[in-house]
Amino acid sequence: MPIIRRWSIARELFVLQVLVVTLLVTAGTVGTVALAAQDAQHAAVEEVTAVAETIALSPLVVTALRSADPTQTLQPYAESVRKATGTDFIVVMAPDRTRYTHPTESLIRRPFVGSIDKALAGGTVVETTTGSLGRSVRTVVPIRDESGAITGLVSVGITTDEINRRLRNQLPAVLLATLAALALAAAGAWLLSNRLRRQTHGLGPAEMRRMYEYYDAVLHSVREGLLVVDRDGRIALINDEARRLLGLPDDTPVGALHLPDEVAELLTAAEPPADVPVLAGDRVLVANQRATRFDGRTLGTVLTLRDHTELRALTGELDSVRGLTEALRAQAHEAANRLHTVLTMVELGRADEAVRLATAELELAQQLTDQVVGAVAEPALAALLLGKSAQAAERGVELVVDPVSRLDASRLPARDLLTVVGNLVDNALEAVAGHPAPRRVTVLITEEDAEVLVRVTDTGPGMTPDEAASAFRRGWTTKREGRGLGLALVRQVAERHNGSATALASDGGAVITVRLPVGARP
């Protein structure tokens, strides 16, 4: 039993097929022999009946029965017919059973052993019984004269030993056919098991079951999305995490799943992408694609997905904090310079001028704060604009909040507003940072006609019509690195709120407009 357990599934299938085929062929052979025996029996009956009827109709026999010594004429005739037809005995007898012919001459003129009543009545007797020559298949038919009267009987028979001998002569052909069938079946089973061995790599049922259980448990428990596509582009496997990250229903069969366009493009990319950001709903995923190979053969494509949504959010917050830190450091440096200037002016006896300088700086800072806080009631958005203003000043860019801006408490999630405004302002700052003066970014945020309008205008190089059409596609960025996500995230927020995001093509700066209906639900 332990040896059988170590057998591969291919070997087990081969042995099972051979056993089944052997049983079937053996049963078929036995059935064939039984049918052949039955056919031999029927053939013997038909043969002896035909011979007996022929002899009964022979004029020679009819005439001989009227002679004084019928044996003298009928014995040579019967023996010649018997030898010619291959039968074992031909007995011509009188109605009282007296034999006129017999292969054993000592039995001539002795009574016939067997049934003759039906033949005396004009019928034909067919029976298998034991006679003087042993057990035989025989027939008895009446012999009639010209007037139709029964003047004698004729019995023709073949011994069962002869029938068995004839059957045994057919056995070599039957056995040869049986062996040929077994050989063909064994060859087919071997070819099938050999193919199965290559496909299963010689693994046994227990090993395959254990491998499936382990692999299935691992695939559905890892915290990384896994999607496997075969060489024909059909989804072969998708784990639970990939369904969750891509927002695919759990109850949909693998063959009926429809992947997002960006994911489908990655699967068919000419060059395997590595660490490519992908937008899926409100998630930012990082995708890696590789071809799967075994023994030099390409089996398909594997796409792994990692959720970087929280990491992106934390990175954005970290960038904001870093920008604010740098802006505060710069402002602290500027404040120290101004304070040093004020102190020096006081020491020089110009106290009034020092007061006017300090007051002007405070009014300028307070004016910006009052403008932003007065226009935007959302605290987080106001803080974002103040921080971006400090960053812009540090980079030599003027960030202006349009005077007509007005946004009271909005029903839109603060996080979506921060995503839209923050990414638009960052892209605008990048666009004008290396551009000649004036370097200005203007932000307009207002609510009108039941929608929030966000428009960011810059004095940078602008966009061509093709760039404007592609601005919100994943991969476009003002840095031209092909890895941008900012505007793609803005487009995603707009689509989630049934809004719109447009870019105006111009060579005098870019204008990005986002409209978010306040009645929509994400």
VEXDREN-2710 file (C-alpha; in Angstrom, 1 decimal):
% VEXDREN-2710
k/r/px/py/pz
1/MET/0.0/0.0/0.0
2/PRO/2.8/2.6/0.8
3/ILE/4.2/1.8/-2.7
4/ILE/0.9/2.5/-4.4
5/ARG/0.6/5.8/-2.5
6/ARG/3.9/6.9/-4.0
7/TRP/2.7/6.2/-7.5
8/SER/2.2/9.2/-9.7
9/ILE/-1.3/9.9/-11.0
10/ALA/-0.1/9.0/-14.5
11/ARG/1.0/5.6/-13.3
12/GLU/-2.2/5.0/-11.4
13/LEU/-4.3/5.9/-14.4
14/PHE/-2.2/3.6/-16.6
15/VAL/-2.6/0.6/-14.3
16/LEU/-6.3/1.4/-13.9
17/GLN/-6.8/1.6/-17.7
18/VAL/-5.0/-1.6/-18.3
19/LEU/-7.1/-3.4/-15.7
20/VAL/-10.3/-2.0/-17.0
21/VAL/-9.4/-2.8/-20.6
22/THR/-8.3/-6.3/-19.7
23/LEU/-11.5/-7.0/-17.9
24/LEU/-13.5/-5.6/-20.8
25/VAL/-11.6/-7.5/-23.4
26/THR/-11.7/-10.7/-21.3
27/ALA/-15.5/-10.3/-20.9
28/GLY/-15.8/-9.6/-24.6
29/THR/-13.7/-12.7/-25.5
30/VAL/-15.8/-14.9/-23.3
31/GLY/-18.9/-13.5/-24.8
32/THR/-17.5/-14.0/-28.3
33/VAL/-16.6/-17.6/-27.5
34/ALA/-20.1/-18.2/-26.1
35/LEU/-21.7/-16.7/-29.2
36/ALA/-19.4/-18.7/-31.4
37/ALA/-20.4/-21.9/-29.6
38/GLN/-24.1/-21.0/-30.0
39/ASP/-23.5/-20.2/-33.7
40/ALA/-21.7/-23.5/-34.1
41/GLN/-24.6/-25.4/-32.6
42/HIS/-27.1/-23.6/-34.9
43/ALA/-24.8/-24.2/-37.9
44/ALA/-24.6/-27.9/-37.0
45/VAL/-28.4/-28.2/-36.8
46/GLU/-28.9/-26.4/-40.1
47/GLU/-26.2/-28.6/-41.7
48/VAL/-27.6/-31.9/-40.6
49/THR/-31.2/-30.9/-41.4
50/ALA/-30.2/-29.9/-44.9
51/VAL/-28.3/-33.1/-45.5
52/ALA/-31.1/-35.2/-44.1
53/GLU/-33.8/-33.5/-46.2
54/THR/-31.6/-33.9/-49.3
55/ILE/-31.1/-37.6/-48.7
56/ALA/-34.9/-38.1/-48.0
57/LEU/-35.7/-36.6/-51.4
58/SER/-33.2/-38.7/-53.3
59/PRO/-34.8/-41.1/-55.8
60/LEU/-32.0/-43.6/-55.1
61/VAL/-33.0/-43.8/-51.4
62/VAL/-36.7/-44.1/-52.2
63/THR/-36.1/-46.9/-54.7
64/ALA/-33.6/-48.7/-52.4
65/LEU/-36.2/-48.9/-49.6
66/ARG/-38.4/-51.0/-51.8
67/SER/-35.7/-53.5/-52.6
68/ALA/-35.2/-56.8/-50.7
69/ASP/-31.8/-55.6/-49.2
70/PRO/-31.8/-51.8/-48.8
71/THR/-28.5/-51.9/-47.0
72/GLN/-26.6/-53.1/-50.1
73/THR/-27.5/-49.9/-51.9
74/LEU/-27.9/-47.4/-49.1
75/GLN/-24.7/-48.1/-47.0
76/PRO/-22.2/-47.1/-49.7
77/TYR/-24.3/-44.1/-50.7
78/ALA/-24.7/-42.9/-47.0
79/GLU/-21.0/-43.2/-46.3
80/SER/-20.0/-41.3/-49.4
81/VAL/-22.5/-38.5/-48.5
82/ARG/-21.3/-38.5/-44.9
83/LYS/-17.7/-38.1/-45.9
84/ALA/-18.5/-35.5/-48.4
85/THR/-20.6/-33.4/-45.9
86/GLY/-18.3/-33.9/-42.9
87/THR/-21.1/-35.3/-40.8
88/ASP/-20.5/-38.0/-38.2
89/PHE/-23.3/-40.4/-39.1
90/ILE/-26.1/-40.9/-41.6
91/VAL/-28.6/-43.6/-40.6
92/VAL/-31.4/-44.7/-43.0
93/MET/-33.9/-46.8/-41.1
94/ALA/-37.2/-48.5/-41.5
95/PRO/-40.3/-47.1/-39.7
96/ASP/-39.7/-49.7/-37.0
97/ARG/-36.2/-48.2/-36.2
98/THR/-34.3/-50.9/-38.0
99/ARG/-31.1/-49.4/-39.3
100/TYR/-30.1/-49.9/-42.9
101/THR/-26.9/-47.8/-42.7
102/HIS/-24.5/-46.8/-40.0
103/PRO/-20.8/-45.8/-39.9
104/THR/-20.3/-48.8/-37.6
105/GLU/-21.4/-51.7/-39.7
106/SER/-22.0/-53.9/-36.6
107/LEU/-24.8/-51.6/-35.6
108/ILE/-26.6/-52.1/-39.0
109/ARG/-30.0/-53.9/-38.6
110/ARG/-30.1/-53.0/-35.0
111/PRO/-32.7/-50.5/-33.5
112/PHE/-32.0/-46.8/-33.9
113/VAL/-31.5/-44.9/-30.5
114/GLY/-33.4/-41.6/-30.4
115/SER/-36.8/-40.0/-30.9
116/ILE/-38.6/-40.7/-34.2
117/ASP/-42.3/-40.1/-33.2
118/LYS/-42.5/-36.6/-34.7
119/ALA/-40.8/-37.8/-37.9
120/LEU/-43.3/-40.7/-38.2
121/ALA/-46.0/-38.1/-38.0
122/GLY/-44.5/-36.2/-41.0
123/GLY/-42.5/-33.7/-39.0
124/THR/-38.8/-33.2/-38.4
125/VAL/-37.0/-34.2/-35.2
126/VAL/-34.1/-31.9/-34.0
127/GLU/-32.4/-32.9/-30.7
128/THR/-29.2/-33.2/-28.9
129/THR/-28.9/-36.6/-27.2
130/THR/-26.5/-39.4/-26.5
131/GLY/-26.4/-42.3/-29.0
132/SER/-24.2/-45.1/-30.0
133/LEU/-21.4/-42.7/-31.1
134/GLY/-21.8/-40.5/-28.0
135/ARG/-23.6/-37.2/-27.5
136/SER/-24.5/-35.6/-30.8
137/VAL/-26.8/-33.0/-32.5
138/ARG/-29.1/-34.9/-34.8
139/THR/-32.1/-34.5/-37.0
140/VAL/-34.6/-37.2/-38.2
141/VAL/-36.8/-36.6/-41.3
142/PRO/-39.3/-38.9/-43.0
143/ILE/-38.8/-40.5/-46.4
144/ARG/-41.9/-40.7/-48.7
145/ASP/-42.6/-42.6/-51.8
146/GLU/-44.4/-41.3/-54.9
147/SER/-47.8/-41.7/-53.2
148/GLY/-46.6/-39.7/-50.1
149/ALA/-46.6/-42.6/-47.8
150/ILE/-43.7/-42.7/-45.2
151/THR/-41.5/-45.7/-46.2
152/GLY/-38.5/-44.9/-44.0
153/LEU/-36.6/-42.4/-41.9
154/VAL/-33.2/-40.8/-42.3
155/SER/-31.2/-39.4/-39.4
156/VAL/-28.0/-37.2/-39.8
157/GLY/-25.9/-36.1/-36.9
158/ILE/-22.7/-34.4/-35.8
159/THR/-21.1/-35.3/-32.4
160/THR/-20.6/-32.5/-29.9
161/ASP/-16.9/-33.4/-29.9
162/GLU/-16.8/-32.5/-33.6
163/ILE/-18.6/-29.2/-32.9
164/ASN/-16.1/-28.4/-30.2
165/ARG/-13.3/-29.3/-32.4
166/ARG/-14.5/-26.9/-35.0
167/LEU/-14.9/-24.2/-32.3
168/ARG/-11.4/-24.8/-31.1
169/ASN/-10.1/-24.2/-34.6
170/GLN/-11.6/-20.7/-34.4
171/LEU/-10.0/-20.0/-31.0
172/PRO/-6.5/-18.9/-32.3
173/ALA/-8.2/-16.2/-34.4
174/VAL/-10.2/-15.0/-31.4
175/LEU/-7.2/-15.1/-29.1
176/LEU/-5.1/-13.2/-31.7
177/ALA/-7.8/-10.5/-32.0
178/THR/-8.0/-10.4/-28.2
179/LEU/-4.2/-10.0/-27.8
180/ALA/-4.2/-7.3/-30.6
181/ALA/-7.0/-5.4/-28.8
182/LEU/-5.1/-5.6/-25.5
183/ALA/-1.9/-4.4/-27.1
184/LEU/-3.6/-1.5/-28.8
185/ALA/-5.4/-0.6/-25.5
186/ALA/-2.2/-0.8/-23.5
187/ALA/-0.3/1.3/-26.1
188/GLY/-3.1/3.9/-26.0
189/ALA/-3.1/3.9/-22.2
190/TRP/0.7/4.3/-22.1
191/LEU/0.6/7.2/-24.5
192/LEU/-2.1/8.9/-22.4
193/SER/-0.3/8.2/-19.2
194/ASN/2.9/9.5/-20.6
195/ARG/1.2/12.7/-21.7
196/LEU/-0.5/13.0/-18.3
197/ARG/2.9/12.5/-16.6
198/ARG/4.4/15.4/-18.5
199/GLN/1.5/17.6/-17.7
200/THR/1.4/16.7/-14.0
201/HIS/5.2/16.5/-13.7
202/GLY/5.0/13.1/-12.2
203/LEU/3.0/14.2/-9.2
204/GLY/0.7/11.8/-7.3
205/PRO/-2.9/12.5/-6.4
206/ALA/-2.0/13.3/-2.7
207/GLU/0.8/15.7/-3.8
208/MET/-1.5/17.5/-6.3
209/ARG/-4.2/17.8/-3.8
210/ARG/-1.8/19.1/-1.1
211/MET/-0.3/21.5/-3.7
212/TYR/-3.7/22.8/-4.7
213/GLU/-4.8/23.3/-1.2
214/TYR/-1.6/25.2/-0.2
215/TYR/-1.5/27.3/-3.4
216/ASP/-5.2/28.2/-3.2
217/ALA/-4.8/29.1/0.5
218/VAL/-1.8/31.3/-0.2
219/LEU/-3.2/33.0/-3.3
220/HIS/-6.4/34.0/-1.5
221/SER/-4.8/35.1/1.7
222/VAL/-1.9/37.3/0.5
223/ARG/-2.4/41.0/0.8
224/GLU/-1.2/41.6/-2.7
225/GLY/-3.5/41.5/-5.8
226/LEU/-2.6/38.7/-8.2
227/LEU/-4.1/38.4/-11.7
228/VAL/-3.0/35.6/-14.1
229/VAL/-3.8/35.8/-17.8
230/ASP/-3.1/32.9/-20.3
231/ARG/-1.5/33.2/-23.7
232/ASP/-4.9/33.9/-25.3
233/GLY/-5.5/36.9/-23.1
234/ARG/-8.2/35.1/-20.9
235/ILE/-8.2/35.6/-17.2
236/ALA/-7.0/32.3/-15.7
237/LEU/-6.9/33.3/-12.0
238/ILE/-7.6/36.3/-9.9
239/ASN/-7.3/36.2/-6.1
240/ASP/-9.6/37.9/-3.5
241/GLU/-7.3/40.9/-3.0
242/ALA/-7.2/41.7/-6.7
243/ARG/-11.0/41.6/-6.9
244/ARG/-11.1/44.0/-3.9
245/LEU/-8.6/46.4/-5.3
246/LEU/-10.1/46.5/-8.8
247/GLY/-13.7/46.7/-7.4
248/LEU/-14.7/43.4/-9.2
249/PRO/-17.7/41.5/-7.8
250/ASP/-17.0/38.4/-5.8
251/ASP/-19.8/36.3/-7.3
252/THR/-18.8/36.9/-11.0
253/PRO/-17.0/33.9/-12.7
254/VAL/-13.5/34.5/-13.7
255/GLY/-14.3/34.1/-17.4
256/ALA/-17.0/36.9/-17.2
257/LEU/-14.9/39.6/-15.5
258/HIS/-14.2/42.8/-17.3
259/LEU/-11.0/44.5/-16.3
260/PRO/-10.5/48.3/-16.2
261/ASP/-9.0/49.7/-19.4
262/GLU/-5.7/50.7/-17.7
263/VAL/-5.2/47.3/-16.3
264/ALA/-6.0/45.6/-19.6
265/GLU/-3.4/47.9/-21.3
266/LEU/-0.8/46.8/-18.8
267/LEU/-1.4/43.2/-19.5
268/THR/-0.9/43.7/-23.3
269/ALA/2.1/46.1/-23.0
270/ALA/5.0/45.3/-25.3
271/GLU/7.5/46.0/-22.5
272/PRO/6.7/44.6/-19.0
273/PRO/5.9/47.6/-16.8
274/ALA/7.4/47.9/-13.4
275/ASP/6.0/49.9/-10.5
276/VAL/3.4/51.6/-12.7
277/PRO/0.7/53.6/-10.9
278/VAL/-2.8/52.6/-11.8
279/LEU/-6.1/54.4/-10.8
280/ALA/-8.9/52.0/-9.7
281/GLY/-11.9/53.8/-8.3
282/ASP/-10.6/55.9/-5.4
283/ARG/-7.5/53.7/-5.0
284/VAL/-3.9/54.3/-6.3
285/LEU/-2.4/50.9/-7.2
286/VAL/1.2/50.0/-8.2
287/ALA/1.3/47.4/-10.9
288/ASN/4.0/45.0/-12.0
289/GLN/3.7/42.7/-14.9
290/ARG/5.9/39.7/-15.9
291/ALA/5.6/36.8/-18.3
292/THR/5.4/33.4/-16.7
293/ARG/7.6/30.7/-18.2
294/PHE/8.2/27.0/-17.6
295/ASP/10.8/24.9/-19.4
296/GLY/11.3/27.7/-21.8
297/ARG/7.6/28.0/-22.7
298/THR/5.6/31.1/-22.1
299/LEU/2.5/30.2/-20.1
300/GLY/0.9/33.7/-19.8
301/THR/1.2/36.9/-17.9
302/VAL/1.1/37.7/-14.2
303/LEU/0.1/41.1/-12.9
304/THR/0.6/42.0/-9.3
305/LEU/-1.2/44.9/-7.6
306/ARG/-0.2/46.7/-4.4
307/ASP/-2.4/49.3/-2.7
308/HIS/-0.6/52.6/-2.4
309/THR/-3.6/54.7/-1.6
310/GLU/-2.7/55.3/2.0
311/LEU/1.0/55.6/1.2
312/ARG/0.2/58.2/-1.5
313/ALA/-1.9/60.1/0.9
314/LEU/0.8/60.0/3.6
315/THR/3.4/61.0/1.0
316/GLY/1.2/64.0/-0.1
317/GLU/0.8/65.0/3.5
318/LEU/4.5/64.6/4.1
319/ASP/5.3/66.7/1.0
320/SER/2.9/69.4/2.3
321/VAL/4.5/69.4/5.7
322/ARG/7.9/69.5/4.2
323/GLY/6.9/72.4/2.0
324/LEU/5.4/74.2/4.9
325/THR/8.5/73.5/6.9
326/GLU/10.7/74.9/4.2
327/ALA/8.4/77.9/3.8
328/LEU/8.4/78.5/7.6
329/ARG/12.2/78.3/7.6
330/ALA/12.4/80.8/4.8
331/GLN/9.9/83.1/6.4
332/ALA/11.7/82.7/9.7
333/HIS/14.9/83.8/7.9
334/GLU/13.0/86.7/6.4
335/ALA/11.4/87.6/9.7
336/ALA/14.9/87.5/11.4
337/ASN/16.2/89.8/8.7
338/ARG/13.3/92.2/9.1
339/LEU/13.5/92.1/12.8
340/HIS/17.2/92.9/12.6
341/THR/16.4/95.7/10.3
342/VAL/13.7/97.1/12.7
343/LEU/16.1/96.9/15.7
344/THR/18.9/98.6/13.7
345/MET/16.5/101.4/12.7
346/VAL/15.5/101.8/16.4
347/GLU/19.1/101.9/17.4
348/LEU/19.7/104.6/14.8
349/GLY/16.9/106.7/16.2
350/ARG/14.5/106.1/13.4
351/ALA/11.8/104.5/15.6
352/ASP/8.9/105.9/13.5
353/GLU/10.2/104.4/10.3
354/ALA/10.8/101.1/12.1
355/VAL/7.2/101.0/13.3
356/ARG/5.9/101.8/9.8
357/LEU/8.0/98.9/8.3
358/ALA/6.9/96.4/10.9
359/THR/3.2/97.4/10.6
360/ALA/3.4/97.1/6.8
361/GLU/4.8/93.6/7.0
362/LEU/2.1/92.5/9.5
363/GLU/-0.7/94.1/7.3
364/LEU/0.5/92.2/4.2
365/ALA/0.6/88.8/6.0
366/GLN/-2.8/89.5/7.7
367/GLN/-4.3/90.6/4.4
368/LEU/-3.5/87.3/2.7
369/THR/-4.8/85.3/5.7
370/ASP/-8.0/87.4/5.9
371/GLN/-8.5/87.0/2.1
372/VAL/-8.2/83.2/2.2
373/VAL/-10.2/82.6/5.4
374/GLY/-12.8/85.1/4.3
375/ALA/-13.2/83.4/0.9
376/VAL/-13.1/79.7/1.9
377/ALA/-15.0/78.5/4.9
378/GLU/-13.5/75.0/4.8
379/PRO/-10.6/75.1/7.3
380/ALA/-8.6/72.3/5.7
381/LEU/-8.9/74.0/2.2
382/ALA/-8.0/77.4/3.7
383/ALA/-4.9/75.9/5.4
384/LEU/-3.9/74.2/2.2
385/LEU/-4.1/77.5/0.2
386/LEU/-2.1/79.3/2.9
387/GLY/0.6/76.6/2.8
388/LYS/0.7/76.6/-1.0
389/SER/1.0/80.4/-0.8
390/ALA/4.1/80.0/1.4
391/GLN/5.5/77.4/-1.0
392/ALA/4.9/79.6/-4.0
393/ALA/6.6/82.6/-2.3
394/GLU/9.6/80.4/-1.5
395/ARG/9.9/79.4/-5.2
396/GLY/9.5/82.9/-6.4
397/VAL/5.9/82.4/-7.6
398/GLU/3.0/84.6/-6.8
399/LEU/-0.1/82.6/-5.6
400/VAL/-3.3/84.7/-5.9
401/VAL/-6.7/83.8/-4.7
402/ASP/-9.2/85.4/-7.1
403/PRO/-11.2/88.1/-5.2
404/VAL/-14.5/86.6/-6.4
405/SER/-13.7/83.3/-4.7
406/ARG/-16.4/82.2/-2.2
407/LEU/-17.0/78.8/-0.8
408/ASP/-19.1/78.3/2.3
409/ALA/-19.6/75.0/4.0
410/SER/-19.9/72.5/1.1
411/ARG/-21.5/69.1/0.9
412/LEU/-18.5/67.8/-1.0
413/PRO/-16.0/65.8/1.1
414/ALA/-13.1/67.9/2.2
415/ARG/-10.7/65.2/1.1
416/ASP/-11.9/65.5/-2.5
417/LEU/-11.6/69.3/-2.5
418/LEU/-8.1/69.0/-1.1
419/THR/-7.2/66.4/-3.9
420/VAL/-8.5/68.7/-6.6
421/VAL/-7.1/72.0/-5.4
422/GLY/-3.8/70.6/-4.1
423/ASN/-3.0/68.8/-7.4
424/LEU/-4.0/71.6/-9.6
425/VAL/-2.0/74.1/-7.7
426/ASP/1.0/71.8/-7.5
427/ASN/0.9/71.3/-11.3
428/ALA/0.6/75.0/-11.9
429/LEU/3.6/75.8/-9.6
430/GLU/5.7/73.2/-11.5
431/ALA/4.7/74.8/-14.8
432/VAL/5.7/78.4/-13.9
433/ALA/8.7/77.6/-11.7
434/GLY/11.1/77.6/-14.5
435/HIS/9.3/80.1/-16.7
436/PRO/10.3/83.8/-17.1
437/ALA/8.5/86.4/-15.0
438/PRO/5.8/87.1/-14.3
439/ARG/5.3/83.9/-12.5
440/ARG/1.7/83.8/-11.2
441/VAL/-0.8/81.2/-10.2
442/THR/-4.4/82.3/-9.8
443/VAL/-6.9/80.1/-7.9
444/LEU/-10.7/80.6/-8.2
445/ILE/-13.0/78.6/-5.9
446/THR/-16.7/79.3/-5.9
447/GLU/-20.1/77.7/-5.7
448/GLU/-22.6/78.5/-8.4
449/ASP/-25.5/76.8/-10.1
450/ALA/-25.5/73.9/-7.6
451/GLU/-21.9/73.1/-8.4
452/VAL/-18.4/73.9/-7.0
453/LEU/-16.2/75.5/-9.6
454/VAL/-12.4/75.2/-9.2
455/ARG/-10.3/77.0/-11.8
456/VAL/-6.5/77.3/-11.7
457/THR/-4.7/79.6/-14.1
458/ASP/-1.0/80.0/-14.5
459/THR/1.4/82.1/-16.6
460/GLY/3.5/79.1/-17.6
461/PRO/4.3/77.8/-21.1
462/GLY/0.7/76.6/-21.7
463/MET/-0.5/73.5/-23.5
464/THR/-0.8/72.4/-27.1
465/PRO/-4.2/71.0/-28.2
466/ASP/-2.8/67.4/-28.0
467/GLU/-1.5/68.1/-24.5
468/ALA/-4.8/69.6/-23.4
469/ALA/-6.6/66.5/-24.6
470/SER/-4.2/64.2/-22.8
471/ALA/-3.7/66.2/-19.6
472/PHE/-6.0/64.1/-17.4
473/ARG/-4.7/60.8/-18.6
474/ARG/-2.6/58.7/-16.3
475/GLY/1.1/59.3/-17.1
476/TRP/0.9/63.0/-18.2
477/THR/2.7/65.5/-16.1
478/THR/4.1/69.0/-16.4
479/LYS/7.5/67.5/-15.8
480/ARG/7.1/65.3/-18.9
481/GLU/8.3/62.2/-17.0
482/GLY/5.3/60.1/-18.1
483/ARG/4.6/59.0/-14.5
484/GLY/2.1/61.8/-13.4
485/LEU/-0.9/61.0/-11.3
486/GLY/-2.1/64.4/-10.1
487/LEU/-4.4/65.4/-13.0
488/ALA/-5.6/61.8/-13.3
489/LEU/-6.7/61.8/-9.7
490/VAL/-8.5/65.1/-10.3
491/ARG/-10.3/63.5/-13.3
492/GLN/-11.2/60.6/-11.1
493/VAL/-12.7/62.8/-8.4
494/ALA/-14.7/64.7/-11.0
495/GLU/-16.1/61.5/-12.6
496/ARG/-17.0/60.1/-9.2
497/HIS/-19.1/63.2/-8.6
498/ASN/-20.6/63.2/-12.1
499/GLY/-18.6/66.4/-12.8
500/SER/-16.1/67.4/-15.4
501/ALA/-12.4/68.4/-15.7
502/THR/-11.2/70.4/-18.7
503/ALA/-7.9/71.9/-19.9
504/LEU/-7.7/74.9/-22.2
505/ALA/-5.0/74.8/-24.8
506/SER/-3.1/78.1/-24.9
507/ASP/0.5/79.3/-25.4
508/GLY/0.0/82.0/-22.8
509/GLY/-0.5/79.8/-19.8
510/ALA/-2.7/76.9/-18.8
511/VAL/-6.3/77.1/-17.5
512/ILE/-7.6/74.0/-15.7
513/THR/-11.3/74.0/-14.8
514/VAL/-13.1/71.4/-12.6
515/ARG/-16.8/71.4/-12.0
516/LEU/-18.2/69.3/-9.1
517/PRO/-22.0/69.1/-8.7
518/VAL/-22.9/69.5/-5.0
519/GLY/-25.9/67.3/-5.3
520/ALA/-24.0/64.2/-6.6
521/ARG/-23.0/61.4/-4.4
522/PRO/-19.6/59.6/-4.8
END
